[in-house]
Amino acid sequence: MTEWVLGESSSNGNGEFVFNTYGKSSSLDSSNQLILVIRKGSSNSDGFQLIPMDNELTAFGGGDYFFMNAARVDIAVEIGKTKFALKPRGRKMVAPEPSEVSENKRYLYVYLHFRKGEEAVPFYSSTWRLSNSARTMVFFYHDTHTRQLRTHTIRNYIRQ
C-alpha cells in the first residue's frame, strides 16, 4: 500500500457506501511498519494524525528509545549521555549510551525538564535499565483531568 488511511464506513441518505476519512499518511518503504495514531480532538470525527515508523529491528531495535512530545510545552531530555529538546508535537529516536555499567548491567540516568517562560523546570528523574532486548517509547502529555504534565512509557521486549 502506498498510503495508510484510517476512517469509518457508513451509508449516505441513498443507502450507498461512504467512507469518511479521519486521517491518512504516506506509507514508508518498509515491509514492517508501526503506525502511531494521535486523535486531534475529543472525538474520532475530529481527525487523526498518523505517524508511520519503520518497525524493522535495524530501524527501531533493542536499546532504542522513541520520544514523542504530545504536551503543550517544550521538553528537555537527558538520557544517559544523550541530551536533546522536543517542541510540542516533536519526536526523536535515540540510541543512548549508558550513564553507568555495573556487573555487566547498563543504566541510564534520566532527567526531564519542561520550559516555563525562560526557565527549565525539572519534573522527573529516574534510573532506567538499558537493554539490547527491549525498545522503549516515551510519551509526554498533559493529563486532561489534572492538567499536570505526565509521562507514559511503553517497553517492548524483542527477539533478535
N, C-alpha and C positions, 0 to 999 in steps of 0.2 A: 504494500500500500504506500502511496506517496503522501498521504495525509491522514492524520488522526482526527476524528470527528466525534464529539460527544453531544447527545441530544435526546429528544423524546419523540416517539412516533405517536400520531393521533389521527383523527379523521376531521375533515372540514365539514361544512354545512351540507355538502352533497354526498357525504359518506366516503369521499375519496381519501386515500392515504396521504398524510402530510408528515414531514419530518422537520421538527423545529430544532435548529442547530443552536446549542448553547456555548460551544467552544470548539476551536479547531487549531491545529498546528501542523506544520510540515513534519513528515517522518524523517528520521535520521537514516543514514546509510549503515545501519547495524541490524542484524537479524534478531538481536536480543535487546529490547528497549523497555525502560521503566518510564511510565507516564505519571508525572506528578500533577494532580488536579487541584486547583485552588478556586473555590467558589468566590465570585466577585461581590455577592451581596447575601442577603438573608434567605433567598430562595433560589432554586435551580434556574428559574427563568431570568434571573439577573445576569446569568452567564458564568462561564468558567474560563480560567486561564489554564492551558495545557502546556506543560513543560516536558518535552521528551528528553530522556537521558540515556546515554549508551550504557547498557546494563551488562556488557561483557566484563569479565574479571580484569581484563587488561585496562579497561577504562574506569571502572569503579570496583576495585577489588579489596582484598584484605589489607587493613591498615589505613584505608582511605576514609576521609571524613567529608561529608557534604553538609554545608551550612546554608540555610535559607532564612532571610530576614523578612518575616511577614508582619513585623511590628511597625509602629509609626515613627520610630526614632532610629538614628544611626547606632550601630552596634560595633564595638571594638572587641576583637577576639585575640587572645594569646593562648595557643595550644602547643605545648612543647616549646620548640624553638621557632615556631611559626607565628607571625603576627600579621593581622590584616583588619580592615574595617569593611562593614557592609552598610550601604544605604538601604532604606526601606525598599522592599522587593528585590534586593540584591541577593546573589547566591555565589558560592565559591566551593570548589572541591580542592582539598589539600591532602597531602600525604606527610603528616608532621613527623619530625624527628623527636625521639623521646627526650624528656627532661631528665630522666634518671633510668639507669639499668641496674637492677639488683637481683642477684641469684637467677640470672637468665630471664627475668621478668622486666618488661619495659613499661614505664609510667609516663603519663603526660600531666603536667601541671596546667590546669585550665583556669584562666581568668577572663571574665566577661565584664564589659562596661557599656553603658549607654550614654548618649550625648544629651546633656541638659544645658541648653544655651551653649556656652563655650567650654563647659566643664565635662570631664569624663567621670561618670559616677559608677563605682563598682556595684554589681548586683549579683555576682555568682563567682565562686571559686571552688575548685574540687580537684581531685586527682583521679584520672581515668587510666585504665589499662589500655595499652596499645598491643593489638594482636593482629597477626597476619591472617588469622582465621575469621576475622569479623570486619565488616564495614559498617559505618555509622552515619546516620542522618540526624542533624540537629536543626530544629526549627525554633525561631524566636517569634513571639506574638504577644498581643495584649489580650488578656482574659476579658471576654465580653461582659462578665458579671462584675468583676472586681476592678477592671481596667488596669490591673497590675501587669507588668512585664513578666512573661513566663518563657520557659524553655521546654521543649519536648524532644526527647531523644529516642531514636529507633536504632537498635543494634541488630544487625543481620549476620548470623554466623554462616559461613560459606565453606564449601569444599573446594580445595584447589587441586 
